[in-house]
Amino acid sequence: MAGAMIILGKIPLHTSRPTIGCSFSSDPQRLELVSSPPIHLRRGVKSKLPLKEALFRGQSVCCYRDKNVSCSSSNDLHPSSQESVEVEKGEGFQQWDSMTAKFAGAANLPFLLLQLPQIILNTRNLLSGNTSALLAVPWLGMLTGLLGNLCLASYFIKKKETEAVVVQSLGVISTYVVLLQLAIGEAMPLPHFAATSIVVASGMTLNFLKYFDWLHPEIWRSWEDFVTVAGLSVLPQVMWSTFIPYVPNTVLPGTIAFITSLVVVFMGRMGKLSDKGAKILGSISGWTATVLFMWMAVAQMWTNLLTPDNIKGLSAVSMLLAVIGNGLMIPRALFVRDFMWFVGSAWGSVFYGWGNLTCLYCFKCISPGFYIASTVSFLAWIALTFWRDSQANGLSSPFASLKELVFGR
């Protein structure tokens, strides 16, 4: 799930809020101390976080906002009590920082297994010659999810969120396997699959090269322009095509969006956009990717409503893994106050995972106990996430965390 805060330099580790009597500035390239650091402040690292270490240890990596933070003097405050409060707050903040990073790293496992039950089920249907069962999996919905994962991988590479990069890359690979099965079973047009294969191969290669800084900046910029134009063109066309035959079969929405996005990107290249327009253009690819990812859930539930007889071709285990995987990403997105990331993860958990479990329950494909246990566990996890985040940040209530997420600190 999902969705732009570009970071091309060295990776700073996320720090807690400063203690009274200190000030510092956070630069996207490096962290520079102005005065004596508090005991819970960590300096930036000067090398990239290894992919393997982030995957298995869940190391915390996040980006800084370009802000200066300063604190007033503590001369009028009681030194011993104030120091004790700040130390306690700093330790809680660091613990939650570490925990959320580990949760994001742990999401790799359910996302790795996410499509496995669906792949196994599709394989059985293909071997038995029951290709009609593959129609329960809409190729348009899977395609939007794949493109969303691919674009979000590029987005998180810029932010140096290694755990999220791994998750999105796993999503691309596993979803591509499902599309391959749909193409074999003639549930997806072959020309569309061929075009998808070219885009996936190109995108994964460029993302890999960019992660290790082996890619020329101009090539990466061209890829970003392509992602912007492609995303803005595909999104309205996929949305329109989802509801065929209830709407006319036309490529007009995609054509209009393609021409418009091409003109806007060209103007951005020529420097004809205002500062605000350039900023919006820079973040629009991330949001387009998030909406593409989100639309996968809409397409799946629409297919469930149109062809309820084929819903048995949908794997309940895959839907549960979608709830778990996206749910594990929510605490990290909330902690770093990345609204786009949070929206994508929450949507993936609620609508794609839990929403399809609800459809399976309504059509009596899963037991009431399974559905109730999944629902209660998910709601408890969300409540715990907001409560723990508010405690770590010293906020008055979990709603304060939500307010900071939406409106900023």
N, C-alpha and C positions, 0 to 999 in steps of 0.2 A: 503496500500500500502502500502507489501512490502514488507522488505531487509531479537572487537565490544564493546569496551569501557565498561569494567565490573566495576561496583561499588557495593560493598557488605557492605559498612559501612554506616555511618550516612550521612544525606542528606544536602549538602550545598545549599543555595540559590544562584542563578546566580547573579554575581556582575558586575558592570560596570568597565571600565578601570580605573586605579589608577590616582590620581592627581599628579602633579609634586611635588617632595619633599617627596614622600613616597615610600615604597616598601613592597611587601607582597608575600607570597608563597601560592599556592593552592594545598592542599593535598586531594586525593580522600576520605580520611577518615574524615578530619575536616579542617576547615579553621583557620589558625593561623596568627595573625597579628604580624608583625615584628616591626612596629613603629606606630605612631599615624595615625588612619584611616581617610580618607577623609570623608566629611559629607555625601556623597552618597554611602558609602560602608556599606554593611550589613553583619553581622556575620552569620555563619552557625547555623542551628538549630540542636538540639540534640535528636530529636525524629522523628519518621516517620510521614510524612504528612498523615493525615487521608484521607481515600478514599472518604468519603462523602464530606469533605470540598473541595477536589480537583475537584470533579465532579461538584459541584454546584457553587464554587467560582472561579474556574480556577486558583488555586494558582500556582505560578511559581515554577517549580522544574527542575533542569537540572544538568548536570555533569560538573566538572572541567577538563580541560586538565592539565596534570602534567607538569606545566611550572612555572618558577620563573619570575616574572615581576618586573623590577626596573626602577626608573625614576631618572633623573639627578636633581641636585639642581636647585632651582628657584631663587637663589640670584640675578641673572642678569636680571630677568624679573620683569615687573611692577606688584607688588603684587595684587593690587585691581582689575585691568583688568583681570589678569590671573585667580584669584579666581572666578570672575564672569563668565568667559568662561567655567571653569571646572564645576561649579555648574549647569550652563545651560545644558551642555552636559550630566552630570550625571542625571539630572531630565528627559531629553528626553530619555536617555537609559533605565532608570527604568520604564518610562511610556510604552515604546515599549515592554519591558520585561513582564510587567503585561498584556498588551493587547494581546500579542501572546499567553500567557498562557490561557487567557480567550477564545481566538479563539479556541485553542485546546480543552478546556473544552466544548465549544459550539458545537464542532463537534460530541459530543456524540448523540445529538438529530437527525441529519440526518442519522448517522450510525445506530441508534436504529430503525429508520423508513426505512432504505435503502432497505431491502428485503421485507418489509411489502406489498407494491403493488404487487411484484412478488408472494409472498405467497398467497395473496388474489386471484390473477389471476389463479395461479395453483390450488387453491381450487375449483374455479368455473369450471375449465376444468375437474378436477377429478369427481366432482359431476355430471357434464353433460355427463361424459363418453368420453370426447374428450382428451384421453391420448396422442394422437399424437402431440398435441400442446405443450406438455412438452418437446418434442425433440428440441424445440427452445432454451432450456437452456441446454448447454453441461455439463454433470456431471463431466467430466474431468476438465473443466475450473473451475467449482465451487469447486471441490476437491482441486485443486492447491491453489485457493484463501483461502480456509479454513485452509489448512496446513500452508500457509504463515502467516495468521492471528495468528494462534496458536504459531508458532515459534517467530513471532515478539512480541507477548505478553511476552514471556520469555526474549527476548532481552531488552524490555523496563522496565521489572521488575528489571533487573540488573542495568539499568541506573536510576531507581527511577523516571521515567517520568510517574506519576500516570495517567494523563489524557490519554496518549497514551495507557497505559495498559487497561483502561476501553474501549477505542475505539476498540482495537484489540479483546478483549474478547466479546464485542457485535457482532463483525464481525463473530467470531467463532460460536456463538449461532444461529444467524439469518441464516447464510449459512448452518448450520447443519439442520435447519428446512426445507430449500429448498431441500437439499439432501434427507431428509426423504420423502418429497412429490414425488421426482423423483423415489425413490425406490418403493413407493406404486404404482406409475403409470408405473412401469417396464421400466422406462427410465434410470435406473441405476442398474447394476447387484447387487443382494442381498449380495453375499459374500464380494464384495468391500465395501458395506455400513456397513456390520457388522464389518469389520476390521477398517473402519473409526470411527465407534462408540467407539471402544475400545481405539483407539489413542486419540480421543477427550476427553473422560472421564478421562483418565490417565493424559493427558497434563493439562487440566483445574484444576484438583485436585492438581497436583504438583505446578502449577503456584500460586494457592491460598495459599498453605502452604509456598511457598518461599516468597511471598509478606509480610507475617506476621512473617517471620523468624522462622517458626515452622518446617523447613525441615533440615535434616542433610546435611552438605555440600557435603558429598560423594554421597548421593542420587541425589542431584542436578547436580553434575558433571556427573553422569551416564546418567541423562536425557539429559544434553547438548551433550554428546557423541552420544546418540541415535538420537537426533535432527539432528546432523551433518551428521551421516551416512544415516538416513532416507531421509533427504532433498537432499543430493547429489545423492542418488539412485533414488528417485522418480522424480526429476526434468528432467533428460535426457529422462527417460522412458515416462513421460507425454508429453514432447515436441515431441518425436517420434510418440507416439500414436495419437496425435492430427491430424496428416496428413495421417493416415490410411483411405482409402485403396490406397492412392497414393504412399505409401512406404510399404515394407513387414511387415506383422504382426509378430513381434518378441519381445522378452524380452531381447535381447542382450545388448542394451544400458544401461538398468537398472542394469543388472547383472555385466557388466564391472565396472560401477560406484560404485556399492555396494562393490565389492571386493577391488577396489582401495581405497575407503573411509575408509573401515574397516582396511586396512593395515596402512593407514596414522594415524588414530585415535589410533591404537595400538602402533605405534611408538611414538606418542605423550605421551601416558601413560607411556611408558618405558623410556622417556627422550632421545630418539634417534634423535629428531629433533633439528635443529639449533634454535637460538633465533628468527631469522626472520621467520623460518618455523612455530615455535610455535605460534608466533604472528598472522600469516596468518590463521593458524588453528583455533585460538580463535575467529577470526572475520568472518570466512567463513560461519558459521551457520546463522548469521544475513543477509549476502548477499544472501545466498541460499533462505532464507525465503522471502526476497524482490523480488527475481526473480520469485519465485513460485507465489507470489501475482500478479506480473506484467503479468505472463503468462495467468492468468485468462482472461485478456482483449484480448489477442491474440486468445485464444481458442473461445471466444464469437464471435469475428469478423470473424473468419474463418468459424464458423457455419453459420453466417449470409450470407456469400458468397455462401456456398454450398447449403443451404436450404432457399432461400429468401421467399418462400411461407409461412414458419413458423415464420417469423420475427414478425408477429402480436402477437405472444406469449411472446414477450419481452416487459417489462413495461418501458415506457418512463419516468415515475415518478421515478422509481428506478435508472435509468441512471442519471437523474438530481440530485437526492440525492447523487449519487456517486461523481458527480462534486463538489457539495457543501461541502460534508463531507471531502473529500481529500483536497479540496481547503482551508478549514479552518485550516488544519494541516500544510500547506506550510509555513506560516509566522513563526511558532514556529521552524520548522526544519531549516529554513534559519537563524533564530536568534541564535540558539545554534550551528550553523555551522555543522550540522549532515548531511553529503552528502548522506549517505544511506537512511536516513529517507526522505530527500528531494526528492530523485529520486523515491522512492516508492509512495509518496503522489502525486508528479507531474504526474507520469505515470498513477496512478489511476484516476486522474482528466481528463487528456488529452485523454488517449487511452480507458480506460474502460467507463468513463462517457461520455465525449464529443464525443469520437470516435463512440460509439454506437448510440448516438443521431444523428450523421451524417448519419449513416446507416439507421436509422428510417426515417430521412428526405429524403434521396435519394429514398427510397421505398415508399414515400408519406404516412407514418404512423403518422407523426406529421405535424402541420402547419408551414409555413415559419416564421410567427411571433414568435412562440415559439422557434424555432431553432435560429433565429437571436438574439432574446433577451438573450437567454442563452449564446451564443457565445460572444456577446459584453460585457456582465456582467463579464464573466470569464476572458477575456483579460484585462478588466479594473482592476479587483481584483489583477491579477498578477503584472501589472504595478505599482499599488499602493503599493503592498507589498515590491517590490524592492526599490521603491523611499523612503518609510518610513523607511526601514531598513538602507539605506545609510545615511539618516538624523540622525537617532538615534546613529549610530556609528561614525558620523563625517567623512564620506567618501565623495570623490569628485563626485561620480556618482553611479547610481544603478549597473552598470557593475562591480564596485569595490566590491560590496557585493557578486556578483556571483563569482568573482575571489577568494575572501577569502573562499567562500564555497567549491570550487573545490580544491584549492591549499593550503588552510590554511592561517592563519594570519602571 
